Amino acid sequence: MMKGYIRNKQAKKAIDLFSEINNPDKFIINLLFNACAQLGTAKELSLVKKVSLNIPKSFHSDPFIQTSLIDALMKCGDTLAAQSLFDTIKTRNLFIYGAMMKGFIINNMASKAINIFNQIKDPNEVIVNLFFNACAQIGTEEALNLIIKVSSHIPQAFLSDSNLLSSLLDALMKCGNTVYAQSLFETSTMKTLSMYTAMMKGFIINNMADNAIKLFDDIKNPNEVTINLLFNACAQLGTAKELSLVKNVSSNMPKAFHQNSFIQTSLIDALMKCGDTLAAQSLFDTIKTRNLFIYGAMMKGNNHLGIHLF
C-alpha cells in the first residue's frame, strides 16, 4: 500500500499508513523516507530525523536505508545533515554518491555535486548524467572545460544513452559552446525529443532563435515542450514571419495542447511580441482558468491593457 501511494504521488497517505505500523522493517522505513522525500517539507524533515534516530543501529549500515535517508534529507532541504551522514559512511556505492549529487543539484549547490563526482572512481551513466546537470547549473567556462574533459574520457557506449547525451547537449549549451553541441547532435543517429528539446532550449538561451526554429522543422511529432519552445523562439524574433508560423502551428496542434497553461502563456507571449495583440486578447478571453503567468504575458505584452485585466 505504501509503495502504491508513493507511486501515485500520494505520499501523505503512505506516511499516515506508516504511523499504524508497530515494528517497521527496513523495507517499510525505506518507503517512509521515499514518501517524505516526495513531499519535501519541514514537517517531513522532522519526521525523517525522528525515525532515523529511533531505528535499530543495524539499519544504519544498510545501503538502501543510507541512500533513501540522504535523498530525503536533501529533498527536505537539510544538506548539512545529509553531508554529515555521508561522511560517516565508510563503504559508499554509486547510489549513495548519486543521492548526494542529485541533492546538491536540487539545492543549487552544483559545485559540491562536482566535488562528490571527483571522489568516484568508476562513474556509471547516471552519475555522469548528474555531473553534466551540475555543470549546466554553473554555466561557466570552467564548467565547460570540465564537461569537455569528462565527455572525452567516458566510454563511447555512454554516448549512445539518449538521456546522457541530452544532458551533455544541455550542459554545453548552458556553458555557451553551441558549436560543439551542434556537432554532437548532428553526429547522433538516434535523435530523441529530449535531445531536440535540449538543442532548441540551448539555441534560445544563446539568442539563436532562428536555429531553434529550423530544428523544430525537423521534428515529426512535436510534443507540448517542443511547441512551447518554438513559441519562445518566435517571441524572441518577433517578426511577421514568426507570427505566421505561430498561428500555423497553434491552429494545427492537438486540441489538448490548448489546455496546457504553459502553452497558453508562451502562445500569448509570442502573439504579443510579434505584434498581434488582438489575437492574444482573443485567446486570453477563451481561457477560463488563468494563472499569474498568463496574466503576466498579457500585461507584459501591452502595458495599456494591464490595468484592465483585473
Contacts in CASP RR format, 6 or more apart in sequence:
PFRMAT RR
TARGET T0000
AUTHOR 0000-0000-0000
METHOD contacts of the structure
MODEL  1
MMKGYIRNKQAKKAIDLFSEINNPDKFIINLLFNACAQLGTAKELSLVKK
VSLNIPKSFHSDPFIQTSLIDALMKCGDTLAAQSLFDTIKTRNLFIYGAM
MKGFIINNMASKAINIFNQIKDPNEVIVNLFFNACAQIGTEEALNLIIKV
SSHIPQAFLSDSNLLSSLLDALMKCGNTVYAQSLFETSTMKTLSMYTAMM
KGFIINNMADNAIKLFDDIKNPNEVTINLLFNACAQLGTAKELSLVKNVS
SNMPKAFHQNSFIQTSLIDALMKCGDTLAAQSLFDTIKTRNLFIYGAMMK
GNNHLGIHLF
1 14 0 8 1.000
1 17 0 8 1.000
2 14 0 8 1.000
2 17 0 8 1.000
2 18 0 8 1.000
2 28 0 8 1.000
2 31 0 8 1.000
2 32 0 8 1.000
2 35 0 8 1.000
3 14 0 8 1.000
3 31 0 8 1.000
4 10 0 8 1.000
4 14 0 8 1.000
5 11 0 8 1.000
5 13 0 8 1.000
5 14 0 8 1.000
5 17 0 8 1.000
5 35 0 8 1.000
6 14 0 8 1.000
6 31 0 8 1.000
6 34 0 8 1.000
6 35 0 8 1.000
6 38 0 8 1.000
9 38 0 8 1.000
11 34 0 8 1.000
11 35 0 8 1.000
11 36 0 8 1.000
11 38 0 8 1.000
11 39 0 8 1.000
12 35 0 8 1.000
12 39 0 8 1.000
14 31 0 8 1.000
14 32 0 8 1.000
14 34 0 8 1.000
14 35 0 8 1.000
15 32 0 8 1.000
15 35 0 8 1.000
15 36 0 8 1.000
15 39 0 8 1.000
15 44 0 8 1.000
15 47 0 8 1.000
18 24 0 8 1.000
18 28 0 8 1.000
18 31 0 8 1.000
18 32 0 8 1.000
18 35 0 8 1.000
21 28 0 8 1.000
24 32 0 8 1.000
26 59 0 8 1.000
26 62 0 8 1.000
26 64 0 8 1.000
26 65 0 8 1.000
29 51 0 8 1.000
29 55 0 8 1.000
29 59 0 8 1.000
29 65 0 8 1.000
30 64 0 8 1.000
30 65 0 8 1.000
30 68 0 8 1.000
32 47 0 8 1.000
32 48 0 8 1.000
32 51 0 8 1.000
33 48 0 8 1.000
33 51 0 8 1.000
33 65 0 8 1.000
33 68 0 8 1.000
33 69 0 8 1.000
33 71 0 8 1.000
33 72 0 8 1.000
34 68 0 8 1.000
34 71 0 8 1.000
34 72 0 8 1.000
35 44 0 8 1.000
36 44 0 8 1.000
36 45 0 8 1.000
36 47 0 8 1.000
36 48 0 8 1.000
36 72 0 8 1.000
36 75 0 8 1.000
36 76 0 8 1.000
37 44 0 8 1.000
37 68 0 8 1.000
37 71 0 8 1.000
37 72 0 8 1.000
37 74 0 8 1.000
37 75 0 8 1.000
37 76 0 8 1.000
38 75 0 8 1.000
40 72 0 8 1.000
40 75 0 8 1.000
40 76 0 8 1.000
40 77 0 8 1.000
41 76 0 8 1.000
42 76 0 8 1.000
44 72 0 8 1.000
44 76 0 8 1.000
45 72 0 8 1.000
45 73 0 8 1.000
45 76 0 8 1.000
45 77 0 8 1.000
45 78 0 8 1.000
48 69 0 8 1.000
48 72 0 8 1.000
48 73 0 8 1.000
48 76 0 8 1.000
49 81 0 8 1.000
52 60 0 8 1.000
52 69 0 8 1.000
55 65 0 8 1.000
59 65 0 8 1.000
60 66 0 8 1.000
63 91 0 8 1.000
63 93 0 8 1.000
63 95 0 8 1.000
63 96 0 8 1.000
64 95 0 8 1.000
66 85 0 8 1.000
66 89 0 8 1.000
66 96 0 8 1.000
67 93 0 8 1.000
67 95 0 8 1.000
67 96 0 8 1.000
67 99 0 8 1.000
68 99 0 8 1.000
69 85 0 8 1.000
70 82 0 8 1.000
70 85 0 8 1.000
70 86 0 8 1.000
70 96 0 8 1.000
70 99 0 8 1.000
70 100 0 8 1.000
70 103 0 8 1.000
71 99 0 8 1.000
71 102 0 8 1.000
71 103 0 8 1.000
73 79 0 8 1.000
73 81 0 8 1.000
73 82 0 8 1.000
73 85 0 8 1.000
74 82 0 8 1.000
74 99 0 8 1.000
74 100 0 8 1.000
74 102 0 8 1.000
74 103 0 8 1.000
74 104 0 8 1.000
74 106 0 8 1.000
74 107 0 8 1.000
75 103 0 8 1.000
75 106 0 8 1.000
77 107 0 8 1.000
79 103 0 8 1.000
79 104 0 8 1.000
79 107 0 8 1.000
79 109 0 8 1.000
79 112 0 8 1.000
82 99 0 8 1.000
82 100 0 8 1.000
82 103 0 8 1.000
83 100 0 8 1.000
86 92 0 8 1.000
86 96 0 8 1.000
86 100 0 8 1.000
89 96 0 8 1.000
94 120 0 8 1.000
94 123 0 8 1.000
94 124 0 8 1.000
94 126 0 8 1.000
94 127 0 8 1.000
97 116 0 8 1.000
97 117 0 8 1.000
97 119 0 8 1.000
97 120 0 8 1.000
97 127 0 8 1.000
98 116 0 8 1.000
98 126 0 8 1.000
98 127 0 8 1.000
98 130 0 8 1.000
100 113 0 8 1.000
100 116 0 8 1.000
101 113 0 8 1.000
101 116 0 8 1.000
101 117 0 8 1.000
101 127 0 8 1.000
101 130 0 8 1.000
101 131 0 8 1.000
101 134 0 8 1.000
102 113 0 8 1.000
102 130 0 8 1.000
103 109 0 8 1.000
103 113 0 8 1.000
104 110 0 8 1.000
104 112 0 8 1.000
104 113 0 8 1.000
104 116 0 8 1.000
104 134 0 8 1.000
105 113 0 8 1.000
105 130 0 8 1.000
105 133 0 8 1.000
105 134 0 8 1.000
105 137 0 8 1.000
108 137 0 8 1.000
110 133 0 8 1.000
110 134 0 8 1.000
110 135 0 8 1.000
110 137 0 8 1.000
110 138 0 8 1.000
111 134 0 8 1.000
111 138 0 8 1.000
113 130 0 8 1.000
113 131 0 8 1.000
113 133 0 8 1.000
113 134 0 8 1.000
114 131 0 8 1.000
114 134 0 8 1.000
114 135 0 8 1.000
114 138 0 8 1.000
114 146 0 8 1.000
117 123 0 8 1.000
117 127 0 8 1.000
117 130 0 8 1.000
117 131 0 8 1.000
117 134 0 8 1.000
120 127 0 8 1.000
123 131 0 8 1.000
123 154 0 8 1.000
125 158 0 8 1.000
125 161 0 8 1.000
125 163 0 8 1.000
125 164 0 8 1.000
128 150 0 8 1.000
128 154 0 8 1.000
128 158 0 8 1.000
128 164 0 8 1.000
129 161 0 8 1.000
129 163 0 8 1.000
129 164 0 8 1.000
129 167 0 8 1.000
131 146 0 8 1.000
131 150 0 8 1.000
132 147 0 8 1.000
132 150 0 8 1.000
132 164 0 8 1.000
132 167 0 8 1.000
132 168 0 8 1.000
132 170 0 8 1.000
132 171 0 8 1.000
133 167 0 8 1.000
133 170 0 8 1.000
133 171 0 8 1.000
134 143 0 8 1.000
135 143 0 8 1.000
135 144 0 8 1.000
135 146 0 8 1.000
135 147 0 8 1.000
135 171 0 8 1.000
135 174 0 8 1.000
135 175 0 8 1.000
136 143 0 8 1.000
136 167 0 8 1.000
136 170 0 8 1.000
136 171 0 8 1.000
136 173 0 8 1.000
136 174 0 8 1.000
136 175 0 8 1.000
137 174 0 8 1.000
138 175 0 8 1.000
139 171 0 8 1.000
139 174 0 8 1.000
139 175 0 8 1.000
139 176 0 8 1.000
140 175 0 8 1.000
141 175 0 8 1.000
143 171 0 8 1.000
143 175 0 8 1.000
144 172 0 8 1.000
144 175 0 8 1.000
144 176 0 8 1.000
144 177 0 8 1.000
147 168 0 8 1.000
147 171 0 8 1.000
147 172 0 8 1.000
147 175 0 8 1.000
148 177 0 8 1.000
148 180 0 8 1.000
151 159 0 8 1.000
151 168 0 8 1.000
158 164 0 8 1.000
159 165 0 8 1.000
159 168 0 8 1.000
159 184 0 8 1.000
160 190 0 8 1.000
162 190 0 8 1.000
162 192 0 8 1.000
162 194 0 8 1.000
162 195 0 8 1.000
163 194 0 8 1.000
165 184 0 8 1.000
165 188 0 8 1.000
165 195 0 8 1.000
166 192 0 8 1.000
166 194 0 8 1.000
166 195 0 8 1.000
166 197 0 8 1.000
166 198 0 8 1.000
167 198 0 8 1.000
168 184 0 8 1.000
169 181 0 8 1.000
169 184 0 8 1.000
169 185 0 8 1.000
169 195 0 8 1.000
169 198 0 8 1.000
169 199 0 8 1.000
170 198 0 8 1.000
170 201 0 8 1.000
170 202 0 8 1.000
172 178 0 8 1.000
172 180 0 8 1.000
172 181 0 8 1.000
172 184 0 8 1.000
173 181 0 8 1.000
173 198 0 8 1.000
173 199 0 8 1.000
173 201 0 8 1.000
173 202 0 8 1.000
173 203 0 8 1.000
173 205 0 8 1.000
173 206 0 8 1.000
174 202 0 8 1.000
174 205 0 8 1.000
176 206 0 8 1.000
178 202 0 8 1.000
178 203 0 8 1.000
178 206 0 8 1.000
178 208 0 8 1.000
178 211 0 8 1.000
181 198 0 8 1.000
181 199 0 8 1.000
181 202 0 8 1.000
182 199 0 8 1.000
182 211 0 8 1.000
185 191 0 8 1.000
185 195 0 8 1.000
185 199 0 8 1.000
188 195 0 8 1.000
193 219 0 8 1.000
193 222 0 8 1.000
193 223 0 8 1.000
193 225 0 8 1.000
193 226 0 8 1.000
196 215 0 8 1.000
196 216 0 8 1.000
196 218 0 8 1.000
196 219 0 8 1.000
196 226 0 8 1.000
197 225 0 8 1.000
197 226 0 8 1.000
197 229 0 8 1.000
199 212 0 8 1.000
199 215 0 8 1.000
200 212 0 8 1.000
200 215 0 8 1.000
200 216 0 8 1.000
200 226 0 8 1.000
200 229 0 8 1.000
200 230 0 8 1.000
200 233 0 8 1.000
201 212 0 8 1.000
201 229 0 8 1.000
202 208 0 8 1.000
202 212 0 8 1.000
203 209 0 8 1.000
203 211 0 8 1.000
203 212 0 8 1.000
203 215 0 8 1.000
203 233 0 8 1.000
204 212 0 8 1.000
204 229 0 8 1.000
204 232 0 8 1.000
204 233 0 8 1.000
204 236 0 8 1.000
207 236 0 8 1.000
209 232 0 8 1.000
209 233 0 8 1.000
209 234 0 8 1.000
209 236 0 8 1.000
209 237 0 8 1.000
210 233 0 8 1.000
210 237 0 8 1.000
212 229 0 8 1.000
212 230 0 8 1.000
212 232 0 8 1.000
212 233 0 8 1.000
213 230 0 8 1.000
213 233 0 8 1.000
213 234 0 8 1.000
213 237 0 8 1.000
213 242 0 8 1.000
213 245 0 8 1.000
216 222 0 8 1.000
216 226 0 8 1.000
216 229 0 8 1.000
216 230 0 8 1.000
216 233 0 8 1.000
219 226 0 8 1.000
222 230 0 8 1.000
222 253 0 8 1.000
224 257 0 8 1.000
224 260 0 8 1.000
224 262 0 8 1.000
224 263 0 8 1.000
227 249 0 8 1.000
227 253 0 8 1.000
227 257 0 8 1.000
227 263 0 8 1.000
228 260 0 8 1.000
228 262 0 8 1.000
228 263 0 8 1.000
228 266 0 8 1.000
230 245 0 8 1.000
230 246 0 8 1.000
230 249 0 8 1.000
231 246 0 8 1.000
231 249 0 8 1.000
231 250 0 8 1.000
231 263 0 8 1.000
231 266 0 8 1.000
231 267 0 8 1.000
231 269 0 8 1.000
231 270 0 8 1.000
232 266 0 8 1.000
232 269 0 8 1.000
232 270 0 8 1.000
233 242 0 8 1.000
234 242 0 8 1.000
234 243 0 8 1.000
234 245 0 8 1.000
234 246 0 8 1.000
234 270 0 8 1.000
234 273 0 8 1.000
234 274 0 8 1.000
235 242 0 8 1.000
235 266 0 8 1.000
235 269 0 8 1.000
235 270 0 8 1.000
235 272 0 8 1.000
235 273 0 8 1.000
235 274 0 8 1.000
236 273 0 8 1.000
238 270 0 8 1.000
238 273 0 8 1.000
238 274 0 8 1.000
238 275 0 8 1.000
239 274 0 8 1.000
240 274 0 8 1.000
242 270 0 8 1.000
242 274 0 8 1.000
243 270 0 8 1.000
243 271 0 8 1.000
243 274 0 8 1.000
243 275 0 8 1.000
243 276 0 8 1.000
246 267 0 8 1.000
246 270 0 8 1.000
246 271 0 8 1.000
246 274 0 8 1.000
247 279 0 8 1.000
250 258 0 8 1.000
250 267 0 8 1.000
253 263 0 8 1.000
257 263 0 8 1.000
258 264 0 8 1.000
261 289 0 8 1.000
261 291 0 8 1.000
261 293 0 8 1.000
261 294 0 8 1.000
262 293 0 8 1.000
264 283 0 8 1.000
264 287 0 8 1.000
264 294 0 8 1.000
265 291 0 8 1.000
265 293 0 8 1.000
265 294 0 8 1.000
265 297 0 8 1.000
266 297 0 8 1.000
267 283 0 8 1.000
268 280 0 8 1.000
268 283 0 8 1.000
268 284 0 8 1.000
268 294 0 8 1.000
268 297 0 8 1.000
268 298 0 8 1.000
269 297 0 8 1.000
269 300 0 8 1.000
269 301 0 8 1.000
271 277 0 8 1.000
271 279 0 8 1.000
271 280 0 8 1.000
271 283 0 8 1.000
272 280 0 8 1.000
272 297 0 8 1.000
272 298 0 8 1.000
272 300 0 8 1.000
272 301 0 8 1.000
272 302 0 8 1.000
273 301 0 8 1.000
277 301 0 8 1.000
277 302 0 8 1.000
277 305 0 8 1.000
280 297 0 8 1.000
280 298 0 8 1.000
280 301 0 8 1.000
280 302 0 8 1.000
281 298 0 8 1.000
281 305 0 8 1.000
284 290 0 8 1.000
284 294 0 8 1.000
284 298 0 8 1.000
287 294 0 8 1.000
295 309 0 8 1.000
295 310 0 8 1.000
298 305 0 8 1.000
298 306 0 8 1.000
298 309 0 8 1.000
299 305 0 8 1.000
299 306 0 8 1.000
299 309 0 8 1.000
END
